[in-house]
């Protein structure tokens, strides 16, 4: 990271610092975009490479075949859609449970007593 500037005493110095920070911001945004693109194009193979050692399929014919299959762009898109749907369902379930717990908590607070079911 670059060194932070000293105190700014005039408008010219302020304008220079604003320009420097805007340039740095654009560079960081481009770097984030580049890394996100890399992740999006390689997430399935990254997943496989981290998951297959647990199955003992890191190398060999099966591991190589699975690596080739999961590099397929159409299959990657299908897995992406599947994971989106799974995480949406999980989020809905967590939200449902949180709302139920919150509703139970609010009902107890309104009564002023705690009730236990037997």
The first five atom37 places (N, CA, C, CB, O) and aatype in JSON, in Angstrom:
{
  "aatype": [20, 20, 20, 20, 20, 20, 20, 20, 20, 20, 20, 20, 20, 20, 20, 20, 20, 20, 20, 20, 20, 20, 20, 20, 20, 20, 20, 20, 20, 20, 20, 20, 20, 20, 20, 20, 20, 20, 20, 20, 20, 20, 20, 20, 20, 20, 20, 20, 20, 20, 20, 20, 20, 20, 20, 20, 20, 20, 20, 20, 20, 20, 20, 20, 20, 20, 20, 20, 20, 20, 20, 20, 20, 20, 20, 20, 20, 20, 20, 20, 20, 20, 20, 20, 20, 20, 20, 20, 20, 20, 20, 20, 20, 20, 20, 20, 20, 20, 20, 20, 20, 20, 20, 20, 20, 20, 20, 20, 20, 20, 20, 20, 20, 20, 20, 20, 20, 20],
  "atom_mask": [
    [1, 1, 1, 1, 1],
    [1, 1, 1, 1, 1],
    [1, 1, 1, 1, 1],
    [1, 1, 1, 1, 1],
    [1, 1, 1, 1, 1],
    [1, 1, 1, 1, 1],
    [1, 1, 1, 1, 1],
    [1, 1, 1, 1, 1],
    [1, 1, 1, 1, 1],
    [1, 1, 1, 1, 1],
    [1, 1, 1, 1, 1],
    [1, 1, 1, 1, 1],
    [1, 1, 1, 1, 1],
    [1, 1, 1, 1, 1],
    [1, 1, 1, 1, 1],
    [1, 1, 1, 1, 1],
    [1, 1, 1, 1, 1],
    [1, 1, 1, 1, 1],
    [1, 1, 1, 1, 1],
    [1, 1, 1, 1, 1],
    [1, 1, 1, 1, 1],
    [1, 1, 1, 1, 1],
    [1, 1, 1, 1, 1],
    [1, 1, 1, 1, 1],
    [1, 1, 1, 1, 1],
    [1, 1, 1, 1, 1],
    [1, 1, 1, 1, 1],
    [1, 1, 1, 1, 1],
    [1, 1, 1, 1, 1],
    [1, 1, 1, 1, 1],
    [1, 1, 1, 1, 1],
    [1, 1, 1, 1, 1],
    [1, 1, 1, 1, 1],
    [1, 1, 1, 1, 1],
    [1, 1, 1, 1, 1],
    [1, 1, 1, 1, 1],
    [1, 1, 1, 1, 1],
    [1, 1, 1, 1, 1],
    [1, 1, 1, 1, 1],
    [1, 1, 1, 1, 1],
    [1, 1, 1, 1, 1],
    [1, 1, 1, 1, 1],
    [1, 1, 1, 1, 1],
    [1, 1, 1, 1, 1],
    [1, 1, 1, 1, 1],
    [1, 1, 1, 1, 1],
    [1, 1, 1, 1, 1],
    [1, 1, 1, 1, 1],
    [1, 1, 1, 1, 1],
    [1, 1, 1, 1, 1],
    [1, 1, 1, 1, 1],
    [1, 1, 1, 1, 1],
    [1, 1, 1, 1, 1],
    [1, 1, 1, 1, 1],
    [1, 1, 1, 1, 1],
    [1, 1, 1, 1, 1],
    [1, 1, 1, 1, 1],
    [1, 1, 1, 1, 1],
    [1, 1, 1, 1, 1],
    [1, 1, 1, 1, 1],
    [1, 1, 1, 1, 1],
    [1, 1, 1, 1, 1],
    [1, 1, 1, 1, 1],
    [1, 1, 1, 1, 1],
    [1, 1, 1, 1, 1],
    [1, 1, 1, 1, 1],
    [1, 1, 1, 1, 1],
    [1, 1, 1, 1, 1],
    [1, 1, 1, 1, 1],
    [1, 1, 1, 1, 1],
    [1, 1, 1, 1, 1],
    [1, 1, 1, 1, 1],
    [1, 1, 1, 1, 1],
    [1, 1, 1, 1, 1],
    [1, 1, 1, 1, 1],
    [1, 1, 1, 1, 1],
    [1, 1, 1, 1, 1],
    [1, 1, 1, 1, 1],
    [1, 1, 1, 1, 1],
    [1, 1, 1, 1, 1],
    [1, 1, 1, 1, 1],
    [1, 1, 1, 1, 1],
    [1, 1, 1, 1, 1],
    [1, 1, 1, 1, 1],
    [1, 1, 1, 1, 1],
    [1, 1, 1, 1, 1],
    [1, 1, 1, 1, 1],
    [1, 1, 1, 1, 1],
    [1, 1, 1, 1, 1],
    [1, 1, 1, 1, 1],
    [1, 1, 1, 1, 1],
    [1, 1, 1, 1, 1],
    [1, 1, 1, 1, 1],
    [1, 1, 1, 1, 1],
    [1, 1, 1, 1, 1],
    [1, 1, 1, 1, 1],
    [1, 1, 1, 1, 1],
    [1, 1, 1, 1, 1],
    [1, 1, 1, 1, 1],
    [1, 1, 1, 1, 1],
    [1, 1, 1, 1, 1],
    [1, 1, 1, 1, 1],
    [1, 1, 1, 1, 1],
    [1, 1, 1, 1, 1],
    [1, 1, 1, 1, 1],
    [1, 1, 1, 1, 1],
    [1, 1, 1, 1, 1],
    [1, 1, 1, 1, 1],
    [1, 1, 1, 1, 1],
    [1, 1, 1, 1, 1],
    [1, 1, 1, 1, 1],
    [1, 1, 1, 1, 1],
    [1, 1, 1, 1, 1],
    [1, 1, 1, 1, 1],
    [1, 1, 1, 1, 1],
    [1, 1, 1, 1, 1],
    [1, 1, 1, 1, 1],
    [1, 1, 1, 1, 1]
  ],
  "atom_positions": [
    [[0.84, -1.18, 0.0], [0.0, 0.0, 0.0], [0.88, 1.23, 0.0], [-0.95, 0.0, 1.21], [2.01, 1.21, 0.49]],
    [[0.36, 2.29, -0.55], [1.13, 3.51, -0.6], [1.06, 4.22, 0.74], [0.63, 4.42, -1.72], [0.16, 4.03, 1.55]],
    [[2.06, 5.05, 0.92], [2.16, 5.8, 2.16], [1.06, 6.86, 2.21], [3.55, 6.45, 2.31], [0.78, 7.51, 1.2]],
    [[0.46, 7.03, 3.36], [-0.56, 8.05, 3.52], [0.09, 9.42, 3.44], [-1.32, 7.88, 4.86], [1.19, 9.62, 3.96]],
    [[-0.57, 10.37, 2.8], [0.03, 11.7, 2.66], [0.04, 12.44, 4.01], [-0.73, 12.53, 1.61], [-0.66, 12.07, 4.95]],
    [[0.85, 13.47, 4.05], [0.86, 14.3, 5.24], [-0.39, 15.15, 5.27], [2.12, 15.19, 5.28], [-1.35, 14.89, 4.55]],
    [[-0.38, 16.14, 6.1], [-1.54, 17.02, 6.19], [-1.7, 17.79, 4.89], [-1.42, 17.99, 7.38], [-0.72, 18.14, 4.23]],
    [[-2.95, 18.04, 4.54], [-3.26, 18.8, 3.33], [-3.58, 20.22, 3.76], [-4.46, 18.15, 2.52], [-4.44, 20.46, 4.61]],
    [[-2.84, 21.19, 3.14], [-2.97, 22.57, 3.57], [-3.7, 23.47, 2.58], [-1.62, 23.13, 3.83], [-4.07, 24.6, 2.93]],
    [[-3.92, 22.99, 1.33], [-4.58, 23.86, 0.36], [-5.48, 23.03, -0.55], [-3.54, 24.65, -0.47], [-5.47, 21.8, -0.51]],
    [[-6.26, 23.72, -1.37], [-7.2, 23.03, -2.27], [-6.48, 22.22, -3.33], [-8.13, 24.04, -2.93], [-6.97, 21.17, -3.75]],
    [[-5.34, 22.7, -3.78], [-4.58, 21.98, -4.81], [-4.13, 20.62, -4.25], [-3.35, 22.83, -5.27], [-4.22, 19.6, -4.95]],
    [[-3.65, 20.6, -3.04], [-3.25, 19.34, -2.4], [-4.44, 18.41, -2.19], [-2.57, 19.62, -1.06], [-4.33, 17.2, -2.35]],
    [[-5.58, 18.98, -1.84], [-6.79, 18.2, -1.66], [-7.24, 17.58, -2.98], [-7.91, 19.07, -1.07], [-7.6, 16.41, -3.04]],
    [[-7.23, 18.4, -4.05], [-7.6, 17.89, -5.37], [-6.66, 16.77, -5.81], [-7.59, 19.02, -6.41], [-7.1, 15.77, -6.38]],
    [[-5.37, 16.94, -5.56], [-4.4, 15.91, -5.91], [-4.69, 14.61, -5.16], [-2.96, 16.39, -5.61], [-4.67, 13.53, -5.75]],
    [[-4.96, 14.71, -3.87], [-5.23, 13.53, -3.05], [-6.53, 12.85, -3.49], [-5.31, 13.91, -1.57], [-6.59, 11.62, -3.52]],
    [[-7.55, 13.62, -3.81], [-8.81, 13.04, -4.3], [-8.56, 12.29, -5.6], [-9.89, 14.15, -4.51], [-9.05, 11.17, -5.77]],
    [[-7.81, 12.88, -6.5], [-7.49, 12.21, -7.77], [-6.7, 10.93, -7.55], [-6.71, 13.15, -8.68], [-6.96, 9.92, -8.2]],
    [[-5.73, 10.98, -6.65], [-4.93, 9.8, -6.35], [-5.8, 8.68, -5.79], [-3.81, 10.15, -5.35], [-5.65, 7.52, -6.18]],
    [[-6.7, 9.02, -4.89], [-7.58, 8.02, -4.3], [-8.58, 7.46, -5.31], [-8.32, 8.62, -3.11], [-8.9, 6.27, -5.27]],
    [[-9.06, 8.3, -6.22], [-9.98, 7.82, -7.25], [-9.27, 6.86, -8.2], [-10.58, 9.0, -8.04], [-9.84, 5.86, -8.62]],
    [[-8.02, 7.17, -8.54], [-7.23, 6.28, -9.39], [-7.0, 4.95, -8.69], [-5.89, 6.93, -9.76], [-7.12, 3.89, -9.31]],
    [[-6.68, 5.01, -7.42], [-6.46, 3.78, -6.65], [-7.75, 2.97, -6.56], [-5.94, 4.12, -5.23], [-7.72, 1.74, -6.64]],
    [[-8.88, 3.64, -6.39], [-10.18, 2.97, -6.32], [-10.47, 2.24, -7.62], [-11.29, 3.98, -6.02], [-10.9, 1.08, -7.59]],
    [[-10.24, 2.89, -8.76], [-10.48, 2.25, -10.06], [-9.59, 1.03, -10.24], [-10.24, 3.24, -11.21], [-10.03, 0.0, -10.75]],
    [[-8.32, 1.13, -9.82], [-7.41, 0.0, -9.93], [-7.87, -1.17, -9.07], [-5.98, 0.41, -9.54], [-7.82, -2.32, -9.5]],
    [[-8.32, -0.88, -7.86], [-8.8, -1.94, -6.97], [-10.08, -2.57, -7.5], [-9.03, -1.39, -5.57], [-10.27, -3.78, -7.38]],
    [[-10.97, -1.77, -8.09], [-12.2, -2.31, -8.67], [-11.87, -3.24, -9.82], [-13.12, -1.17, -9.14], [-12.49, -4.3, -9.95]],
    [[-10.91, -2.86, -10.66], [-10.51, -3.73, -11.78], [-9.91, -5.02, -11.27], [-9.51, -3.01, -12.69], [-10.16, -6.09, -11.84]],
    [[-9.12, -4.95, -10.21], [-8.51, -6.16, -9.65], [-9.58, -7.08, -9.08], [-7.49, -5.79, -8.55], [-9.52, -8.3, -9.27]],
    [[-10.56, -6.51, -8.38], [-11.66, -7.32, -7.84], [-12.45, -7.97, -8.97], [-12.59, -6.46, -6.96], [-12.8, -9.14, -8.89]],
    [[-12.74, -7.21, -10.03], [-13.47, -7.76, -11.18], [-12.69, -8.9, -11.81], [-13.74, -6.66, -12.22], [-13.27, -9.93, -12.17]],
    [[-11.38, -8.73, -11.96], [-10.54, -9.77, -12.56], [-10.57, -11.03, -11.7], [-9.09, -9.27, -12.73], [-10.68, -12.14, -12.23]],
    [[-10.46, -10.88, -10.39], [-10.46, -12.03, -9.5], [-11.83, -12.71, -9.46], [-10.04, -11.62, -8.09], [-11.91, -13.93, -9.38]],
    [[-12.9, -11.92, -9.53], [-14.24, -12.49, -9.55], [-14.47, -13.27, -10.84], [-15.3, -11.39, -9.39], [-15.06, -14.35, -10.82]],
    [[-14.01, -12.72, -11.97], [-14.13, -13.44, -13.24], [-13.38, -14.77, -13.18], [-13.59, -12.58, -14.39], [-13.88, -15.79, -13.65]],
    [[-12.19, -14.76, -12.6], [-11.41, -15.99, -12.46], [-12.16, -17.0, -11.6], [-10.03, -15.69, -11.85], [-12.23, -18.18, -11.93]],
    [[-12.72, -16.53, -10.5], [-13.47, -17.42, -9.61], [-14.68, -18.0, -10.32], [-13.9, -16.67, -8.35], [-14.95, -19.19, -10.21]],
    [[-15.42, -17.15, -11.04], [-16.62, -17.63, -11.73], [-16.28, -18.66, -12.8], [-17.36, -16.46, -12.36], [-17.04, -19.6, -13.0]],
    [[-15.15, -18.5, -13.48], [-14.83, -19.44, -14.53], [-14.15, -20.71, -14.01], [-13.94, -18.78, -15.54], [-14.05, -21.69, -14.74]],
    [[-13.7, -20.7, -12.76], [-12.96, -21.86, -12.25], [-13.52, -22.45, -10.97], [-11.55, -21.47, -12.02], [-12.88, -23.32, -10.37]],
    [[-14.7, -22.01, -10.52], [-15.17, -22.46, -9.21], [-15.45, -23.95, -9.18], [-16.42, -21.71, -8.82], [-15.21, -24.59, -8.15]],
    [[-15.93, -24.52, -10.26], [-16.25, -25.95, -10.21], [-14.98, -26.78, -10.12], [-17.06, -26.36, -11.44], [-14.94, -27.76, -9.37]],
    [[-13.95, -26.42, -10.87], [-12.71, -27.19, -10.78], [-12.04, -26.96, -9.43], [-11.74, -26.82, -11.92], [-11.4, -27.87, -8.88]],
    [[-12.17, -25.74, -8.87], [-11.62, -25.49, -7.54], [-12.36, -26.35, -6.5], [-11.74, -23.98, -7.17], [-11.74, -26.92, -5.6]],
    [[-13.67, -26.43, -6.65], [-14.46, -27.24, -5.73], [-14.04, -28.7, -5.82], [-15.96, -27.1, -6.04], [-13.84, -29.37, -4.81]],
    [[-13.91, -29.18, -7.04], [-13.53, -30.58, -7.22], [-12.16, -30.86, -6.64], [-13.56, -30.95, -8.68], [-11.95, -31.88, -5.98]],
    [[-11.23, -29.97, -6.88], [-9.88, -30.2, -6.38], [-9.82, -30.18, -4.86], [-8.93, -29.16, -6.96], [-8.94, -30.8, -4.26]],
    [[-10.73, -29.47, -4.23], [-10.76, -29.47, -2.77], [-11.6, -30.63, -2.24], [-11.3, -28.13, -2.25], [-11.38, -31.08, -1.11]],
    [[-12.55, -31.12, -3.02], [-13.47, -32.15, -2.57], [-12.95, -33.56, -2.89], [-14.83, -31.95, -3.2], [-13.12, -34.48, -2.09]],
    [[-12.34, -33.72, -4.05], [-11.89, -35.04, -4.48], [-10.84, -35.66, -3.57], [-11.35, -34.95, -5.88], [-10.87, -36.88, -3.37]],
    [[-9.9, -34.91, -3.0], [-8.96, -35.57, -2.1], [-9.65, -36.26, -0.93], [-7.95, -34.57, -1.58], [-9.17, -37.27, -0.43]],
    [[-10.76, -35.72, -0.49], [-11.5, -36.35, 0.6], [-12.08, -37.69, 0.16], [-12.63, -35.42, 1.1], [-12.26, -38.6, 0.98]],
    [[-12.36, -37.81, -1.12], [-12.89, -39.06, -1.65], [-11.78, -40.0, -2.12], [-13.84, -38.78, -2.8], [-12.04, -41.15, -2.45]],
    [[-10.56, -39.52, -2.14], [-9.46, -40.34, -2.61], [-9.39, -40.4, -4.12], [-9.58, -41.72, -2.07], [-8.77, -41.31, -4.67]],
    [[-10.01, -39.45, -4.8], [-10.04, -39.44, -6.26], [-9.22, -38.29, -6.83], [-11.47, -39.36, -6.76], [-9.54, -37.77, -7.9]],
    [[-8.18, -37.91, -6.14], [-7.4, -36.75, -6.57], [-6.74, -36.98, -7.91], [-6.35, -36.41, -5.53], [-6.67, -36.06, -8.73]],
    [[-6.26, -38.16, -8.15], [-5.6, -38.43, -9.41], [-6.15, -39.73, -9.98], [-4.06, -38.51, -9.23], [-7.07, -40.32, -9.41]],
    [[-5.6, -40.14, -11.06], [-6.07, -41.37, -11.67], [-7.12, -41.1, -12.72], [-6.6, -42.31, -10.62], [-7.47, -39.95, -12.99]],
    [[-7.62, -42.14, -13.28], [-8.56, -42.04, -14.38], [-9.88, -41.39, -13.96], [-8.83, -43.42, -14.94], [-10.39, -40.53, -14.67]],
    [[-10.42, -41.77, -12.82], [-11.71, -41.21, -12.37], [-11.57, -39.73, -12.06], [-12.23, -41.96, -11.14], [-12.42, -38.93, -12.45]],
    [[-10.51, -39.36, -11.36], [-10.28, -37.95, -11.04], [-10.11, -37.11, -12.28], [-9.07, -37.81, -10.15], [-10.65, -36.0, -12.36]],
    [[-9.36, -37.61, -13.25], [-9.15, -36.88, -14.5], [-10.45, -36.76, -15.28], [-8.09, -37.59, -15.36], [-10.76, -35.69, -15.82]],
    [[-11.22, -37.83, -15.33], [-12.5, -37.8, -16.05], [-13.45, -36.8, -15.41], [-13.14, -39.21, -16.07], [-14.11, -36.02, -16.1]],
    [[-13.53, -36.82, -14.08], [-14.41, -35.88, -13.4], [-13.95, -34.44, -13.6], [-14.48, -36.2, -11.91], [-14.77, -33.53, -13.76]],
    [[-12.64, -34.23, -13.61], [-12.1, -32.88, -13.83], [-12.51, -32.38, -15.21], [-10.57, -32.88, -13.69], [-12.9, -31.22, -15.36]],
    [[-12.41, -33.23, -16.22], [-12.8, -32.84, -17.59], [-14.29, -32.57, -17.67], [-12.41, -33.93, -18.59], [-14.72, -31.6, -18.3]],
    [[-15.09, -33.41, -17.03], [-16.54, -33.24, -17.06], [-16.93, -31.92, -16.39], [-17.25, -34.42, -16.35], [-17.77, -31.18, -16.91]],
    [[-16.33, -31.62, -15.24], [-16.72, -30.42, -14.51], [-16.14, -29.14, -15.09], [-16.31, -30.55, -13.09], [-16.49, -28.05, -14.63]],
    [[-15.27, -29.24, -16.07], [-14.78, -28.04, -16.77], [-15.76, -27.6, -17.87], [-13.39, -28.3, -17.37], [-15.6, -26.53, -18.44]],
    [[-16.74, -28.42, -18.15], [-17.73, -28.11, -19.17], [-18.54, -26.89, -18.73], [-18.66, -29.32, -19.43], [-19.12, -26.87, -17.65]],
    [[-18.59, -25.87, -19.59], [-19.25, -24.62, -19.27], [-20.74, -24.82, -18.98], [-19.08, -23.63, -20.41], [-21.28, -24.22, -18.05]],
    [[-21.41, -25.65, -19.76], [-22.85, -25.9, -19.56], [-23.1, -26.57, -18.21], [-23.41, -26.77, -20.7], [-24.05, -26.23, -17.5]],
    [[-22.24, -27.52, -17.87], [-22.37, -28.19, -16.59], [-22.1, -27.24, -15.44], [-21.43, -29.39, -16.52], [-22.76, -27.31, -14.4]],
    [[-21.13, -26.34, -15.62], [-20.84, -25.33, -14.6], [-22.05, -24.44, -14.38], [-19.62, -24.49, -15.01], [-22.4, -24.13, -13.24]],
    [[-22.69, -24.03, -15.46], [-23.9, -23.19, -15.34], [-25.01, -23.94, -14.62], [-24.38, -22.73, -16.73], [-25.72, -23.36, -13.8]],
    [[-25.17, -25.23, -14.94], [-26.2, -26.02, -14.27], [-25.92, -26.15, -12.78], [-26.29, -27.41, -14.91], [-26.83, -26.03, -11.97]],
    [[-24.66, -26.4, -12.43], [-24.3, -26.47, -11.01], [-24.51, -25.13, -10.33], [-22.85, -26.92, -10.85], [-24.92, -25.07, -9.17]],
    [[-24.22, -24.04, -11.05], [-24.44, -22.71, -10.49], [-25.91, -22.48, -10.18], [-23.95, -21.64, -11.46], [-26.25, -21.97, -9.11]],
    [[-26.78, -22.86, -11.1], [-28.22, -22.72, -10.87], [-28.68, -23.59, -9.71], [-29.01, -23.08, -12.14], [-29.49, -23.17, -8.88]],
    [[-28.16, -24.82, -9.67], [-28.53, -25.73, -8.59], [-28.1, -25.19, -7.24], [-27.9, -27.11, -8.83], [-28.88, -25.23, -6.28]],
    [[-26.88, -24.68, -7.14], [-26.42, -24.15, -5.86], [-27.21, -22.91, -5.47], [-24.92, -23.82, -5.92], [-27.5, -22.71, -4.29]],
    [[-27.58, -22.07, -6.45], [-28.41, -20.91, -6.14], [-29.75, -21.34, -5.55], [-28.64, -20.06, -7.4], [-30.21, -20.78, -4.56]],
    [[-30.37, -22.34, -6.17], [-31.66, -22.83, -5.68], [-31.53, -23.44, -4.29], [-32.25, -23.84, -6.64], [-32.37, -23.22, -3.42]],
    [[-30.47, -24.22, -4.08], [-30.26, -24.85, -2.77], [-30.07, -23.79, -1.7], [-29.06, -25.8, -2.8], [-30.67, -23.88, -0.63]],
    [[-29.23, -22.79, -1.98], [-28.99, -21.76, -0.98], [-30.21, -20.88, -0.76], [-27.81, -20.9, -1.4], [-30.41, -20.39, 0.35]],
    [[-31.04, -20.68, -1.79], [-32.29, -19.96, -1.6], [-33.21, -20.72, -0.65], [-33.0, -19.73, -2.96], [-33.83, -20.13, 0.24]],
    [[-33.3, -22.04, -0.84], [-34.15, -22.86, 0.04], [-33.61, -22.85, 1.47], [-34.23, -24.31, -0.49], [-34.39, -22.75, 2.42]],
    [[-32.3, -22.95, 1.62], [-31.7, -22.93, 2.95], [-31.97, -21.58, 3.61], [-30.18, -23.2, 2.88], [-32.31, -21.53, 4.79]],
    [[-31.81, -20.49, 2.85], [-32.07, -19.16, 3.4], [-33.52, -19.02, 3.83], [-31.73, -18.08, 2.37], [-33.81, -18.47, 4.89]],
    [[-34.45, -19.53, 3.0], [-35.86, -19.48, 3.36], [-36.13, -20.26, 4.65], [-36.73, -20.04, 2.22], [-36.88, -19.8, 5.51]],
    [[-35.51, -21.43, 4.78], [-35.71, -22.24, 5.98], [-35.16, -21.54, 7.22], [-35.05, -23.61, 5.81], [-35.8, -21.54, 8.27]],
    [[-33.98, -20.95, 7.11], [-33.38, -20.24, 8.24], [-34.24, -19.05, 8.62], [-31.95, -19.78, 7.91], [-34.46, -18.78, 9.8]],
    [[-34.73, -18.33, 7.62], [-35.59, -17.18, 7.89], [-36.9, -17.62, 8.54], [-35.89, -16.41, 6.59], [-37.38, -16.96, 9.46]],
    [[-37.48, -18.74, 8.1], [-38.71, -19.27, 8.68], [-38.51, -19.62, 10.15], [-39.18, -20.51, 7.9], [-39.33, -19.26, 11.0]],
    [[-37.4, -20.31, 10.44], [-37.11, -20.69, 11.83], [-36.88, -19.45, 12.68], [-35.88, -21.62, 11.9], [-37.36, -19.37, 13.81]],
    [[-36.15, -18.48, 12.14], [-35.89, -17.25, 12.89], [-37.19, -16.51, 13.17], [-34.92, -16.34, 12.11], [-37.37, -15.99, 14.28]],
    [[-38.09, -16.46, 12.21], [-39.38, -15.79, 12.42], [-40.22, -16.54, 13.45], [-40.15, -15.69, 11.1], [-40.89, -15.9, 14.27]],
    [[-40.2, -17.86, 13.42], [-40.94, -18.64, 14.41], [-40.39, -18.4, 15.8], [-40.89, -20.14, 14.07], [-41.15, -18.2, 16.75]],
    [[-39.06, -18.41, 15.93], [-38.45, -18.17, 17.23], [-38.72, -16.75, 17.7], [-36.95, -18.42, 17.16], [-38.97, -16.53, 18.89]],
    [[-38.67, -15.81, 16.79], [-38.94, -14.42, 17.13], [-40.4, -14.26, 17.55], [-38.61, -13.49, 15.95], [-40.7, -13.52, 18.49]],
    [[-41.31, -14.92, 16.86], [-42.72, -14.87, 17.21], [-42.98, -15.47, 18.58], [-43.55, -15.58, 16.17], [-43.79, -14.94, 19.34]],
    [[-42.32, -16.56, 18.89], [-42.46, -17.18, 20.21], [-41.91, -16.27, 21.28], [-41.73, -18.54, 20.25], [-42.51, -16.13, 22.35]],
    [[-40.79, -15.64, 21.02], [-40.17, -14.73, 21.98], [-41.08, -13.53, 22.24], [-38.8, -14.26, 21.48], [-41.26, -13.11, 23.38]],
    [[-41.66, -12.98, 21.16], [-42.56, -11.83, 21.31], [-43.81, -12.22, 22.09], [-42.95, -11.28, 19.94], [-44.29, -11.43, 22.9]],
    [[-44.34, -13.41, 21.87], [-45.53, -13.86, 22.59], [-45.23, -14.0, 24.07], [-46.05, -15.19, 22.02], [-46.06, -13.65, 24.91]],
    [[-44.06, -14.5, 24.41], [-43.67, -14.65, 25.81], [-43.5, -13.28, 26.45], [-42.37, -15.46, 25.94], [-43.92, -13.07, 27.59]],
    [[-42.88, -12.35, 25.73], [-42.68, -11.01, 26.28], [-43.99, -10.29, 26.51], [-41.79, -10.19, 25.35], [-44.13, -9.54, 27.47]],
    [[-44.98, -10.5, 25.63], [-46.27, -9.85, 25.78], [-47.02, -10.39, 26.98], [-47.1, -10.02, 24.52], [-47.67, -9.63, 27.69]],
    [[-46.94, -11.7, 27.24], [-47.61, -12.3, 28.39], [-46.93, -11.91, 29.69], [-47.64, -13.8, 28.26], [-47.59, -11.77, 30.72]],
    [[-45.66, -11.73, 29.65], [-44.9, -11.45, 30.84], [-44.57, -12.69, 31.63], [-45.65, -10.5, 31.7], [-43.98, -12.62, 32.71]],
    [[-44.95, -13.85, 31.08], [-44.65, -15.11, 31.75], [-44.01, -16.05, 30.75], [-45.93, -15.73, 32.37], [-44.16, -15.89, 29.53]],
    [[-43.32, -17.01, 31.27], [-42.77, -18.03, 30.39], [-43.61, -19.28, 30.57], [-41.26, -18.31, 30.7], [-43.88, -19.72, 31.69]],
    [[-44.01, -19.84, 29.45], [-44.84, -21.05, 29.49], [-44.04, -22.18, 28.89], [-46.19, -20.86, 28.73], [-43.4, -22.02, 27.85]],
    [[-44.08, -23.3, 29.51], [-43.42, -24.47, 28.97], [-44.46, -25.51, 28.65], [-42.38, -25.03, 29.95], [-45.42, -25.7, 29.4]],
    [[-44.28, -26.18, 27.53], [-45.21, -27.24, 27.15], [-44.71, -28.55, 27.73], [-45.36, -27.34, 25.59], [-43.51, -28.83, 27.74]],
    [[-45.64, -29.33, 28.2], [-45.27, -30.63, 28.76], [-45.86, -31.75, 27.95], [-45.72, -30.75, 30.2], [-45.66, -32.92, 28.27]]
  ]
}
